[in-house]
Amino acid sequence: MRTHTNHIPFSIFIILVTLITFFSGCSTLPSDVQFTTELSSQYANLQELIAQASTIRLKADIKAATQIQKEIQKAIKNSQSESVLLASLYALLGQMQSIAGDTKSAEFSLKQSRAYNPGCEDSFILEMLLQKDTAEKITIINQGITRADTSQRLRCELGILLFNSGDYAGALAQFDSAIPFLPESLANLYLPFRNKTHEYLQAGVKPNQIISEQFTIEKMILITQSETTLLVWFTGLERNDVGVLFERMKGSGWFPDNPLNPDAPVRRKDAALFFWYILTKGDSRKLYKYTEKYKLQMKSPIEDIPYDSPWFNAVLGIVEEDILKLKDGKFFEPDVVMTEIEFRKALQLVINSL
């Protein structure tokens, strides 16, 4: 099978550290702090609050943001006047106030946090939340990365901002430089953002492109016709109406299901046959080469694609070209519905194979 260059697989490393070095954000401790048992407990509680508050913030859960403020305020009262701890707690409180819509209180909490520790990582996240302009948010986070006691979460926040701005490569670089060094609870929180960014890069998604939640045959044809030249051999140089093109394709055997309509979701077998027509350019000798290859056995090497299936040749061809892969090396899962991102990733592989 043809091989393709892929991104190096990403893995999260489990880092075993002591309680002090485990702390992220504003919990970086000055060397002269006497670490009592009670203070240890308070810092451990801080880590739980950071994880909870980060989840609430990223989900923009207003109700939860309001509820957790009491718990943070209680932690502030029990903080033993430890400045690094207080700075982090006030910053977390401000973040929740901002999510709940209490901007005035959030601004006061930011001042309190900075007064206790100007290098508090969470204070930069709070300052970012108080801004509306994306460019200004990015500036604040970049400043925080150079000034804060720790910067792993700031890099992840920058990754989210860059993703939303369409800079997927930049976003991925930030995630990959930070996530391996975060506590597991926070790493797992940011990992879905990282993986989505990686998928967008693999799929060749351009900034400001709208990705459909429901990916249809019509959208599959539209993307291929408008963003590539892969259909020129079939359509000619003039752009065709998608509905008309669908009927032409259907009449030529691209979509064997008679009831199929352009609003139908794209199944893996639909994409396979679509790509196979593109790769073979409709040449019947190439189009049906696996029927000839397996005519003596009259049995498919793929368990869920019968030899007499109209998708047989396409599935074997696309799998052999490494465009779409088998599950467990045996099953193609022909009726599983594809997402637009999955299709775009496969489309990039088709383009690279030509």
Stockholm file with secondary structure:
# STOCKHOLM 1.0

chainA/1-354         MRTHTNHIPFSIFIILVTLITFFSGCSTLPSDVQFTTELSSQYANLQELIAQASTIRLKADIKAATQIQKEIQKAIKNSQSESVLLASLYALLGQMQSIAGDTKSAEFSLKQSRAYNPGCEDSFILEMLLQKDTAEKITIINQGITRADTSQRLRCELGILLFNSGDYAGALAQFDSAIPFLPESLANLYLPFRNKTHEYLQAGVKPNQIISEQFTIEKMILITQSETTLLVWFTGLERNDVGVLFERMKGSGWFPDNPLNPDAPVRRKDAALFFWYILTKGDSRKLYKYTEKYKLQMKSPIEDIPYDSPWFNAVLGIVEEDILKLKDGKFFEPDVVMTEIEFRKALQLVINSL
#=GR chainA/1-354 SS CCCCCCCCCCCCCCCCCCHHHHCCGGGCCCTTCCCCHHHHHHHHHHHHHHHHHHHHHHHTCHHHHHHHHHHHHHHHHTSTTCHHHHHHHHHHHHHHHHHTTCHHHHHHHHHHHHHHCTTCHHHHHHHHHTCCCHHHHHHHHHHHHHHSSCCHHHHHHHHHHHHHTTCHHHHHHHHHHHGGGSCHHHHHHHHHHHHHHHHHHHTTCCTTCCCCSSCBHHHHHHHHHHHCSTTHHHHCSSCCCHHHHHHHHHHTTSCCCTTCCTTSBCBHHHHHHHHHHHHHTTCHHHHTHHHHHTTTTTCCSSTTSCTTCTTHHHHHHHHHTTSSCCBTTTBCCTTCBCCHHHHHHHHHHHHHHC
#=GC SS_cons         CCCCCCCCCCCCCCCCCCHHHHCCGGGCCCTTCCCCHHHHHHHHHHHHHHHHHHHHHHHTCHHHHHHHHHHHHHHHHTSTTCHHHHHHHHHHHHHHHHHTTCHHHHHHHHHHHHHHCTTCHHHHHHHHHTCCCHHHHHHHHHHHHHHSSCCHHHHHHHHHHHHHTTCHHHHHHHHHHHGGGSCHHHHHHHHHHHHHHHHHHHTTCCTTCCCCSSCBHHHHHHHHHHHCSTTHHHHCSSCCCHHHHHHHHHHTTSCCCTTCCTTSBCBHHHHHHHHHHHHHTTCHHHHTHHHHHTTTTTCCSSTTSCTTCTTHHHHHHHHHTTSSCCBTTTBCCTTCBCCHHHHHHHHHHHHHHC
//
